Amino acid sequence: MTRVSIEEHLVADGTAGPYALTTGPDGALWFTLVHSGRIGRLVPGEKPTTYRLDPDSGPTVITPGPDGALWFTEYRAHRIGRITTDGVIDAFDVPTPGCAPFGIAAGPDGALWFTETAADRIGRITVDGRVTEFPLPVTGAFPSAITAGGDGGMWFTLNQANAIGRIGMDGTVTLHHLPTQTAAPVGIAAGHDGALWFTEIAAGQIGRITHDGRITEFPLPDRAARPHAVTVDGGGTAWFTEWGANRVGAIAPDGSLTLHDLPTPHSEPHGITLGPDGALWTALETGALARITPADRSI
């Protein structure tokens, strides 16, 4: 893969802050507007729709739930939110005050699991809103992104503890420390080969960890690129955003790397996901969603 086509679709003004996005069960893209306190919905080729939350709630990561709704974290309001595909919104308080939830993902147990960045905890919320919290064995770790690992556990990044963690459905936590010091991992996504891919925002590297804890790191050509979020396409290629370099990148299972400049300077790409149309989509904090399609083949 050497060439891509990139199209930008404006979904908000420059102050709203598109941050994370996912494909919903209704075949639409759902995204968070972190600065304006809204959830957005975009069907490719149509106009976007947005739904208002509390203006200062800080919606961050959004994911499909096992109940056919979308679930998201409210980082500043310290809540977990839920929105149905027709726009009905609920919010659930987390027991620990000031916990600042960030990452969220559906688990293999029919619940949602989330990170509490300011409380050193992993949370679990059932679809009827019951929350359980699990303390981590470290302090000041800033747990960030989280994903189902394909091995029956949830895997997450510990941004300030320089580690990747795993929590089992019984609450047992295992930590795997990174070879590179102060790498500050953020994004994480499961591959198709029994491994997970993650970003090292401070080290300018992409990492890969197997279920038994073996870690491989791939330095980027621009070590100041600030890789942020990562997702894996149907062929096993991991796509990631370079927040500090205005690019998206792709790393194949064999470690080969391609990088692609975004058309608008300083667009600040954050979340990235495989869209309902088979293309990659990334959220640009400047107000757009960018569609990325390989020019030489379909994804």
N, C-alpha and C positions, 0 to 999 in steps of 0.2 A: 504494500500500500504506500504510494508516494504522493498522491494528490488528493485533496478534498475540496468539496464545494461548501461554502459557508454562507448562510443567509441569516440576517438578523430580523427578528419580529418584535416590534415595540409593544410592550405590555404595560408600561407605567412611565411616569416622569422620572427625571434623574434623581429625585430625592426619596423615592419609595423603596429602593433597594431590593430587587429580586435576589434571593439568596440560595434557596435549594428548590429542587423540583423532582417530580416523580411521575410515572404513568399510572393513572387511576384505572379502576375496573370498568369505567365508562368509555375508555378509549380516548381520554383527554389527558393533557398535561396539567398537573396541579403544582402550584409553586407558592412559595412564601414571599411576602414583601416585608422584610424585617424592620424597615424604618417607619413604614406607614401603618403597620398593624393590620395587614390584610392577607387573605388567602386568595390566590388567583387560579383561574381555570382557562386553558386555551386548547381548543380543537384546532389542529394544524389547518391553516387556510381560512379560519374564521376569526372574528374579533374576540378579544379576551373579555372575561367576566371577573369581577373581584367581589369579595365578601368581607365586610368590615368586622374586625375584632376591636378590643380596646386599643386605642392608638399607641400606647406605650407598652404593649404586651411583648413585642419582640419575637414574632414567630420565626423559627429558624429551620429545622429539618422537618420534612413531611414524608410520609410513607403510607402505602396501602395497608389497611388492616384486614384481619381475617373475617370481618363482619360486613365487608363491602363498602366501608366508609374510608376516609382518609384521616390519619392521625398525625399530629404535629406537636412540637414542643413550643412553649411560650417562655423563652429564655428570661425575659425581664419580669414577667408576671409569675414565674415559678409554678406554672401549670402545664398540664397536658390537654391539648385540644383535640376535638373530633369534629369533622364536617362530612355530612352525607353528600352524595353526588348531586342532590338537588339543593344544596346550600344550607341545610339545617346545622347549626353549630352548638356544641356542648363544650364545657371546660371542666376539668377535674383538678382540684388542688393536690399538691404533693405534700405529705405530712411534714417533711423537714423544711423549715422556713429558709428562704433565701438560697435554695439549692441550685438554681440556674440550670434547668434541664436543657440539653442541646441535641444529642443524637437520639434517634428512635428508629426501631425496626421491629417487624413482626417476628415472633419466635416460633419454634416448632411445636409449642405447647398451646397454641391458640390465644396467646396473650401478646401484648406489646412490651418491649424492653427498651429502657432509655437510660441515658447517662445523666448524672447530676454533677456538673462541672465544679460547683462551689462546695460540695458536700462529701466528696470522695465516696460516692455510693452509685450503685446500679439499681435502677428501679424497674418494677414490673407492674403493668396495669392490665387488668382484664377488660373485656369489651363492655362490661357493665360498670366500669370505673373503680374497681377495688385495687388499691395500690399496696405493694409490698416493696420494702427497700432492703438492699444487701450492702453492708459496709465493705469497703475495700481494705486490704491489709497494708495500705500506704496512705500517707497524708500529703496534701498539696499536689495530688497527681493530675488534676484537671482531666478526668475522663471525657472523651470527646465523641467521635463517631462510633457507631455500633452496628453490627450486622449479624445475621444468622450464618453460621460457619459451614453448614452442611454436614456437621458431625454430631448434631444434637445439642450443641452449645451456642452461645452468643459470644462473638469476638469484638473487642473494642480497643481503641487507642487511648493511651495514657500520655497526654501531651507533655506534662511537666515531670512525669516519672520516667520518661524515655523507655517506654515498654509497651508491649501488646498484651492485652489480657483476654482471658476466656472465663466465662461463668457458665456453669452447668445449670440444668433445670432445678437442681437441689440447692443452688446458691454457692456451690464450691467454686472458688476463684483461683486461677493459675495465672502467674505473670511470666512473661518472656522478655527479658531485657535486650535492648538493641545494641549491636556492636558499636555503632557510632554514638558518641556522647552528645547530649543536648540536640538530638535530631528533631525533637518535638513532633511526633506523629500526629496526624489529624484524621484524614479520610481513610476508610477501610471498606473493602468489598470482597465478596467471596468469588473465587474463580470456579472453573469447572473440573479442576484436576486435583481436588483435595488440598488446595492452598488458598491463601488470601493475599490480596494486594493492598498496600497501604502507602500513604504519602508521608514524607519527612519534610515538613515545611521549612524548618530551620537549616537542614543539611542540604537541601536541593537534591534529594534522592527519592527513588521509588523503591519500596521494599516488598518482599514476598515472604510469607511465613507458612510453613506446612503445619498440619494438625499436630505433629509431634514436636513442633517448636523450632524447626530448622529455618534460619533466617538468611536470606540473600538480599543484598542491597545493590541498586543500580544507580550510580551517579548520573545526574543530568548534565548536559553540556554547559548549561547556565546554572551554577550552583546557587545563584541569588533569585531563581525563578519563583520560589515560594509555592511549590505544589500543594494543592489544597484538598480537592475532592477526587474520588476515583469511582469508576463503575466498570463492569466487565460486559462486553458484547457477546453475542451468540457464538462467536468463533473462539472465545477465550482470550481475546485481546483486551488489556486493561487500558481504559481511556481516563485521562486525568487533566485537571485544570492547573495552569501555572498563573496563579493570582498576581504575582509580582512581575510577570513578563508578558502578559497579554497574549497568552497562547493556550492551546490545548495540545496534549501529547497522547501518543498511543505506544504501548509497550507490549510486544507479542510474548507468548509463553517462553520463547527461546531467548528473550531479553533484547531483541532488536527494537530500536526506538525510532519513531518519526515525530516531528514537531510541526505545528501549524499555527501561523500567526492569525489572530483575529482581525477583521477588517477595520474596526473602530479602535483608535488608540485609547489606552488607559480604561478599558471597559470593565476591568476587575471581574474576571470569571470566578465563580464560586462553585455551586453544585453542578453535577453532571449526571445524566441518566440516559438509558436507552428509551427512545420515545415510542409511541404507539404506531408510528409510521416506519419503524425500522431504522431511523436515523439516530444519531447522538444529538442530545440537546444539552446546552449549558446555560445557566442563569448568569446574566451580566448585571452587576450592581448598578450600572449606569442606566438601566431601565428596559432591557431587552432580553429575550431568549434567543440564543443562536442555535441554528440547525446545522449539523455537520454531517455531510454525506461523502463517503469515499467516491472519487470520480471514476475509479477503474473497476469497481465492483460494488454490489450491494452488501450491506452488513449481514 
